[in-house]
Structures are given as structure tokens and as C-alpha cells.
């Protein structure tokens, strides 16, 4: 067995049950770390920061150095893909802003080629992280899933009601399919170059999967994910893909059965018995501590961590949050989480 296969995260994603679950946290490199905030002053523009391999690699590795997670996830952003396709992107106090697209004509004006060259800085970040990572630390690459990335591209940023993107998908499904098809191909290319650069596992973030009814979920969430995982598995059969269809509810089970992902990330509200009985019997699960419990700490945190571990201990399992770390998270609570996860049940 080679060194990579011995890494706890990769063992769990391969279906092995471990006495102590491997762990990492979504958004673990970010605003809750003082060293990250200091690093950000060197590149105030967020896109420039993401595309600076020296700074992005340092941001990737900071939480692992401090807390000893079993995985580092490359510091980047899901909206680098639309930027590479030619859509204008900026970040302000209200989050990302893009030059919204609204029809098939706008899709046809996007750049179809050159993803690899425009996103080469992310690959250099990965190469630097692989060279500097601890021996047992796995390196995760990632991308936004096509539906979620499309919501930002069409809405021009974040949204509460997703009126523009859902209206287009319902009114002109074939025109909207052209955007999804473009994002599928771009995502396959992007994740492929991340693997070639050294990513050992991947995560597909479908953060807005839960806003669609079942028919839309099947077409715009499951089918694009299936096409991506199928293409990647044909080229890189040993690299696991974690799918995170946040908000999918009862459709988590259909996603697990049909999307082709290796493992499934659970959001905060997925019931543990459902995860154990309906999902973990099929594939490894990852999750799903409420990030606010990590802010609260104390007995509430300890009780929730133990409940999750107890419920999912008999199958392949990666401990994580049900969404990302929030900026208000006290460092001492993450350190306490690390200690809890190092203890046997």
C-alpha cells in the first residue's frame, strides 16, 4: 500500500471504517484565522489573492498547521470558472458580483477554450501544497457544481429567490441547457488539471441544489454531476469525488444513487439516522456539525460531536461541518473539536 492510500481521509473515502474519523472543515482556510487576515492584506483584491499561488498555498496550509486536520482544501473560489469563461467577476462587501447573463446568446459569447491556461495559478497552488503538506494530510481540489455556478452567473451574484435563473430554466430549458453543458465541460477540464497538479480527492459544491423541485433537481443537479463524475472516473479512477448537494432533503438518497459520486457531504439538517440507514449503506458520508455549534463551544459542541460520531461510527465516515466555518468561530473551539475527534468513542 503506497503512502497516499494510507492517508486517513483517502482510506475513509475508499469505504474503510476507521476508529477515529478523519476530519476537515469547509471554509477552514478563511476569516476566522488571524494569520489568514494578515495574509489577506498582501492582496486586498480577492480574485488576485486566489490567483497568487504563494498566498493561496499559504492560506491552504494555515489551518492544517494550527489544528492538524486530515485534509487541506485548496484555497480558491467556485467563481473562478465563470471568470475563466470570460464573465466579469469582482468581490465586494456584499459578496461576489458578476456581469449577469440572461440568454443563449450570452452563453455563446463566453470563451469555450483555455480554461487550463487561465486557471493554471490554481494548479501551481496545488503543486506547492503537495510539496509542503504533512505526510498524512490529503489535498482536496474542488469546483462548484454546474447548477450552483449557473445561479451566480445568471443572477449576477447571490440570490434569495433565484427568480432569474429558475425562470430561464423553466421558460427556455434548452437554452439554459447550453449554459449547463458549457459548465460541465469546463468543470471536467478544471478538475482534471487539479488532479494532474496533485489533488488527491475532489469536492463538488452544489450549495443551491436545494432550491429546485425534483424534476429540476434531476436535470440540473444529478445529471450534470453524473456526467462530471463519469468523465473523471474514466481518466482518474483512483480519485474520489465528494458531492455536496446542500439542501437536497429527501433527494439526498436519489443523488447518492444516481450522481456517481464516491462520497456524499451532509448539510446541517440531514437526520443522522437517515444518513446512517439510507446513505451510509451505499457510500461514505461526510458531515454534518452545525457551524454555529463550533461558535458556541462547550457542552453543546461536545454533545453534538459525540452524537454524530456515535450515529455514523459503524460505517465509512469523514467528520466535517454541515456548511462552512463562520468568521466568528473562536480558535479555542476548533482546538477543542480537534481534541474531541482524537479521542476514542
C-alpha positions as CSV (number, residue, x, y, z in Angstrom):
1,X,0.0,0.0,0.0
2,X,1.5,3.3,-1.0
3,X,1.7,6.4,1.2
4,X,-1.3,8.1,-0.4
5,X,-3.5,5.1,0.2
6,X,-2.6,5.2,3.9
7,X,-3.9,8.8,4.4
8,X,-6.9,8.6,6.7
9,X,-9.1,10.7,4.5
10,X,-8.5,8.6,1.5
11,X,-9.0,5.4,3.4
12,X,-12.4,6.6,4.6
13,X,-13.4,7.7,1.1
14,X,-12.4,4.3,-0.2
15,X,-15.0,2.8,2.1
16,X,-12.9,1.9,5.2
17,X,-14.4,2.3,8.7
18,X,-11.8,4.0,11.0
19,X,-12.0,4.1,14.8
20,X,-11.2,7.8,14.7
21,X,-12.8,9.7,11.8
22,X,-10.6,11.8,9.6
23,X,-11.8,15.4,9.6
24,X,-11.5,18.7,7.8
25,X,-13.8,21.7,7.8
26,X,-15.5,23.5,4.9
27,X,-14.1,27.1,4.7
28,X,-11.3,26.0,7.1
29,X,-9.0,28.5,5.4
30,X,-10.6,31.8,6.0
31,X,-11.6,34.8,8.0
32,X,-11.7,33.1,11.4
33,X,-7.9,32.7,11.4
34,X,-5.8,35.7,12.4
35,X,-2.9,34.5,10.2
36,X,-5.3,34.5,7.2
37,X,-6.4,38.0,7.9
38,X,-2.8,39.1,8.0
39,X,-2.1,37.3,4.7
40,X,-5.0,39.0,3.0
41,X,-3.5,42.4,3.5
42,X,-0.9,41.4,0.9
43,X,-3.5,41.1,-1.8
44,X,-6.7,43.1,-1.0
45,X,-8.4,42.1,-4.2
46,X,-9.9,38.6,-3.6
47,X,-9.6,37.3,-7.1
48,X,-5.9,38.4,-7.2
49,X,-5.4,36.6,-3.9
50,X,-6.9,33.4,-5.2
51,X,-4.7,33.5,-8.3
52,X,-1.5,34.2,-6.3
53,X,0.0,30.7,-5.7
54,X,2.3,31.8,-3.0
55,X,-0.5,33.4,-0.9
56,X,-3.2,30.8,-1.8
57,X,-0.9,27.9,-0.8
58,X,-0.1,29.6,2.5
59,X,-3.8,30.1,3.1
60,X,-4.5,26.4,2.3
61,X,-1.9,25.2,4.8
62,X,-2.5,27.5,7.7
63,X,-5.4,25.7,9.3
64,X,-3.6,22.3,9.0
65,X,-0.6,23.7,10.7
66,X,-2.7,25.1,13.5
67,X,-5.2,22.3,14.1
68,X,-3.9,19.2,12.3
69,X,-6.8,18.4,10.0
70,X,-6.5,15.3,7.9
71,X,-7.0,17.2,4.7
72,X,-6.3,20.6,3.2
73,X,-8.6,22.0,0.6
74,X,-7.0,24.2,-1.9
75,X,-7.7,27.9,-1.4
76,X,-9.7,29.1,-4.5
77,X,-13.3,30.1,-5.3
78,X,-16.0,28.4,-7.3
79,X,-16.5,31.5,-9.4
80,X,-13.0,31.3,-10.9
81,X,-14.6,29.1,-13.6
82,X,-17.1,31.7,-14.9
83,X,-14.2,34.3,-14.8
84,X,-12.1,31.9,-16.9
85,X,-15.0,31.6,-19.3
86,X,-14.9,35.4,-19.8
87,X,-17.5,36.7,-17.3
88,X,-16.5,39.7,-15.4
89,X,-16.1,38.9,-11.6
90,X,-15.4,41.1,-8.6
91,X,-15.9,40.8,-4.8
92,X,-17.3,43.5,-2.6
93,X,-18.7,43.8,0.9
94,X,-21.9,42.2,-0.4
95,X,-20.2,39.2,-1.9
96,X,-19.5,38.3,-5.5
97,X,-20.7,40.4,-8.4
98,X,-20.8,39.1,-12.0
99,X,-22.0,40.6,-15.2
100,X,-25.2,38.7,-15.4
101,X,-26.1,36.6,-18.4
102,X,-29.7,36.1,-19.4
103,X,-30.0,34.1,-22.7
104,X,-28.3,31.6,-25.0
105,X,-26.7,34.4,-27.0
106,X,-24.8,35.4,-23.9
107,X,-23.7,31.8,-23.4
108,X,-22.4,31.6,-26.9
109,X,-20.2,34.7,-26.4
110,X,-18.4,33.1,-23.5
111,X,-14.9,31.6,-24.1
112,X,-15.1,27.9,-24.7
113,X,-11.4,27.1,-24.6
114,X,-8.4,28.0,-22.5
115,X,-9.7,27.0,-19.1
116,X,-6.4,25.2,-18.2
117,X,-4.2,28.2,-19.0
118,X,-6.3,30.8,-17.3
119,X,-6.6,28.7,-14.1
120,X,-3.0,27.5,-14.1
121,X,-2.3,29.5,-10.9
122,X,-4.7,27.2,-9.0
123,X,-2.6,24.2,-10.2
124,X,0.6,25.9,-9.1
125,X,-1.1,26.4,-5.7
126,X,-1.8,22.7,-5.6
127,X,1.7,21.7,-6.5
128,X,3.1,24.0,-3.7
129,X,0.7,22.5,-1.2
130,X,1.5,18.9,-2.1
131,X,5.2,19.7,-1.7
132,X,4.7,21.3,1.8
133,X,1.8,19.2,3.2
134,X,2.4,16.8,6.1
135,X,2.8,13.2,5.1
136,X,-0.7,12.0,6.3
137,X,-2.6,15.1,5.1
138,X,-4.6,14.6,1.9
139,X,-5.1,17.5,-0.5
140,X,-8.6,18.2,-1.8
141,X,-9.4,20.1,-5.0
142,X,-12.8,21.4,-5.7
143,X,-15.2,23.1,-8.0
144,X,-18.7,24.5,-7.9
145,X,-21.3,22.1,-9.5
146,X,-22.8,23.5,-12.7
147,X,-26.2,24.4,-11.2
148,X,-24.8,26.4,-8.4
149,X,-22.2,28.2,-10.6
150,X,-25.0,28.9,-13.0
151,X,-27.1,30.6,-10.3
152,X,-24.4,33.2,-9.7
153,X,-23.8,33.7,-13.5
154,X,-27.4,34.4,-14.2
155,X,-28.4,36.2,-11.0
156,X,-25.2,38.4,-11.2
157,X,-24.3,37.3,-7.6
158,X,-26.0,35.7,-4.7
159,X,-29.8,35.5,-4.5
160,X,-32.6,34.8,-2.1
161,X,-35.3,33.7,-4.5
162,X,-33.3,32.6,-7.6
163,X,-36.0,34.2,-9.7
164,X,-33.9,34.9,-12.8
165,X,-32.1,31.6,-13.1
166,X,-35.2,29.4,-12.3
167,X,-37.3,31.5,-14.7
168,X,-34.8,30.9,-17.5
169,X,-34.5,27.2,-16.8
170,X,-38.3,26.8,-16.8
171,X,-39.0,29.1,-19.7
172,X,-36.2,28.0,-22.0
173,X,-34.8,24.7,-20.8
174,X,-32.8,24.1,-24.0
175,X,-31.2,27.5,-23.9
176,X,-30.4,27.0,-20.2
177,X,-29.0,23.6,-21.0
178,X,-26.4,25.2,-23.2
179,X,-25.1,27.0,-20.2
180,X,-25.1,23.9,-18.1
181,X,-23.3,21.9,-20.8
182,X,-20.6,24.5,-21.0
183,X,-20.1,24.4,-17.3
184,X,-20.0,20.6,-17.3
185,X,-17.2,20.6,-19.8
186,X,-15.4,23.5,-18.1
187,X,-15.7,21.7,-14.7
188,X,-14.3,18.5,-16.1
189,X,-11.4,20.3,-17.5
190,X,-10.7,22.3,-14.4
191,X,-10.9,19.3,-12.0
192,X,-8.8,17.3,-14.4
193,X,-5.9,19.8,-14.3
194,X,-6.3,19.9,-10.5
195,X,-5.8,16.2,-10.3
196,X,-2.8,16.4,-12.7
197,X,-1.3,19.0,-10.4
198,X,-1.6,16.8,-7.3
199,X,-5.2,16.9,-5.9
200,X,-5.9,13.5,-4.2
201,X,-9.6,14.0,-3.8
202,X,-12.3,16.4,-5.1
203,X,-15.4,18.0,-3.8
204,X,-18.2,19.3,-5.9
205,X,-20.1,22.1,-4.1
206,X,-23.7,22.3,-5.1
207,X,-24.7,24.8,-2.5
208,X,-28.0,25.8,-4.1
209,X,-29.2,22.3,-5.0
210,X,-32.0,22.5,-2.5
211,X,-33.9,25.3,-4.3
212,X,-35.1,23.0,-7.1
213,X,-38.1,20.7,-7.2
214,X,-37.4,17.1,-8.0
215,X,-37.6,17.3,-11.8
216,X,-35.3,20.3,-11.9
217,X,-33.0,18.6,-9.3
218,X,-32.8,15.5,-11.5
219,X,-31.9,17.5,-14.7
220,X,-29.8,20.4,-13.3
221,X,-28.1,18.8,-10.3
222,X,-27.9,15.0,-10.6
223,X,-27.3,14.7,-14.4
224,X,-24.5,17.3,-14.6
225,X,-22.8,15.7,-11.6
226,X,-23.2,12.2,-13.2
227,X,-21.5,13.5,-16.4
228,X,-18.7,15.0,-14.5
229,X,-18.0,12.0,-12.3
230,X,-18.2,9.7,-15.2
231,X,-15.7,11.7,-17.2
232,X,-13.3,12.0,-14.3
233,X,-13.5,8.3,-13.3
234,X,-12.6,7.3,-16.9
235,X,-9.4,9.3,-16.6
236,X,-8.6,9.2,-12.9
237,X,-10.4,6.1,-11.5
238,X,-8.5,6.3,-8.1
239,X,-9.5,9.9,-7.3
240,X,-12.6,10.1,-5.1
241,X,-15.3,12.7,-5.6
242,X,-17.3,14.0,-2.7
243,X,-20.7,15.5,-3.7
244,X,-22.3,18.2,-1.5
245,X,-25.9,18.8,-2.6
246,X,-26.8,21.2,0.1
247,X,-30.4,21.4,1.0
248,X,-31.4,18.3,-1.0
249,X,-33.5,16.9,1.8
250,X,-35.2,13.6,0.8
251,X,-33.5,13.9,-2.6
252,X,-30.2,13.1,-1.0
253,X,-31.0,9.5,-1.4
254,X,-31.6,9.8,-5.2
255,X,-28.5,11.9,-5.5
256,X,-26.4,9.2,-3.8
257,X,-27.8,6.5,-6.1
258,X,-27.6,8.3,-9.4
259,X,-24.9,11.0,-9.4
260,X,-21.9,8.8,-9.4
261,X,-20.1,10.5,-6.5
262,X,-17.8,8.4,-4.3
263,X,-19.0,10.0,-1.1
264,X,-21.7,12.4,0.0
265,X,-21.5,15.6,2.1
266,X,-24.3,16.1,4.5
267,X,-25.7,19.5,5.3
268,X,-26.6,20.5,8.8
269,X,-30.3,19.4,8.8
270,X,-29.8,15.8,7.4
271,X,-31.1,13.5,10.2
272,X,-28.3,11.2,11.5
273,X,-30.5,8.1,11.4
274,X,-31.4,8.8,7.7
275,X,-27.7,9.3,6.9
276,X,-26.8,6.1,8.6
277,X,-29.6,3.9,7.3
278,X,-30.2,5.3,3.8
279,X,-26.9,6.9,2.7
280,X,-24.0,5.3,4.5
281,X,-25.1,1.8,3.5
282,X,-24.4,3.0,-0.1
283,X,-21.3,5.2,0.2
284,X,-19.1,7.1,2.7
285,X,-20.7,10.1,4.3
286,X,-19.2,13.4,5.4
287,X,-20.6,15.9,7.9
288,X,-22.5,17.4,9.5
289,X,-22.0,19.6,12.6
290,X,-23.8,22.9,12.7
291,X,-21.2,25.6,12.2
292,X,-22.9,27.6,15.0
293,X,-22.2,24.8,17.4
294,X,-18.5,25.4,16.7
295,X,-19.1,29.1,17.6
296,X,-20.9,28.1,20.8
297,X,-18.5,25.5,22.0
298,X,-18.7,23.9,25.5
299,X,-21.1,21.1,26.4
300,X,-23.3,21.8,23.3
301,X,-20.4,21.2,21.0
302,X,-19.1,18.1,22.8
303,X,-22.6,16.6,22.8
304,X,-23.2,17.2,19.1
305,X,-19.8,15.8,18.1
306,X,-20.3,12.7,20.1
307,X,-23.9,12.2,18.7
308,X,-22.6,12.5,15.1
309,X,-19.7,10.1,15.8
310,X,-21.9,7.6,17.6
311,X,-24.5,7.6,14.8
312,X,-22.1,7.2,12.0
313,X,-19.3,5.2,13.6
314,X,-20.1,1.8,12.1
315,X,-19.5,2.9,8.5
316,X,-17.1,4.9,6.4
317,X,-17.3,8.5,7.7
318,X,-15.4,11.8,7.4
319,X,-16.2,14.4,10.1
320,X,-17.0,17.9,8.8
321,X,-19.4,20.7,9.2
322,X,-22.8,20.9,7.5
323,X,-21.8,24.2,6.0
324,X,-18.7,26.4,6.2
325,X,-16.8,27.8,9.2
326,X,-18.2,31.3,10.1
327,X,-15.9,34.2,10.8
328,X,-17.0,34.5,14.4
329,X,-15.6,31.0,15.3
330,X,-13.3,31.1,18.3
331,X,-10.0,29.4,17.7
332,X,-10.2,27.6,21.0
333,X,-13.4,25.8,19.9
334,X,-11.7,24.4,16.8
335,X,-8.8,23.2,19.0
336,X,-11.4,21.6,21.3
337,X,-13.0,19.9,18.3
338,X,-9.6,18.5,17.3
339,X,-9.2,17.1,20.8
340,X,-12.6,15.5,20.8
341,X,-12.0,13.8,17.4
342,X,-8.7,12.4,18.5
343,X,-10.4,10.6,21.4
344,X,-11.9,7.1,21.0
345,X,-15.7,6.9,21.5
